[in-house]
Amino acid sequence: MYITFDELREIKHKLPTGSVKLIAEKLNIDEQTVRNYFGATKYEDGGIAGIHIQPGPNGGIVHIEDTAILDLAKQLIEHSEAGSSGN
């Protein structure tokens, strides 16, 4: 899957508080690996996240090999937005 880096960061910023920890727990991975997936580069505390960033417009093009983190993030955002629209 391909996405721009800016789009990936926008998804990260839409995540409800605590989502990084929840995603990490559900996928049985380190929280820092989730952060690295969304653009952080603190690899000594977390794994490489299976993405490759190439220079280009909008922060560059990101090739995502495994969309599990992204899929969960989108689900959490949808759930959060559905809950807030009912207020």
Residue, then its C-alpha position, 0 to 999 in steps of 0.5 A: m500500500y502507498i500513502t503520503f507521509d503527511e497522510l500517515r501523520e494526519i492519521k496518527h494525529k487523529l488517534p484518540t488518547g491511548s491508541v498507541k498503547l492499545i494498538a501495541e497491546k492488540l498486536n503484541i508489539d512494542e509501543q515504540t514500534v507503533r510510534n516508528y510506524f507513524g514516523a518516529t525513528k527511535y529504533e533502539d526502543g522499538g522495532i522497524a515498522g515495515i514501512h519505507i519512505q521515499p522523497g516526494p511531495n507531501g512529505g514523501i511516499v510511504h510504502i507500507e508492507d503490513t497494514a495491520i497497525l494502519d487498519l487498527a488506527k483507522q478503526l479506532i478513529e472511526h469508533s472515536e468519531a462515531g462516539s463523538s457524533g452522538n453527543 
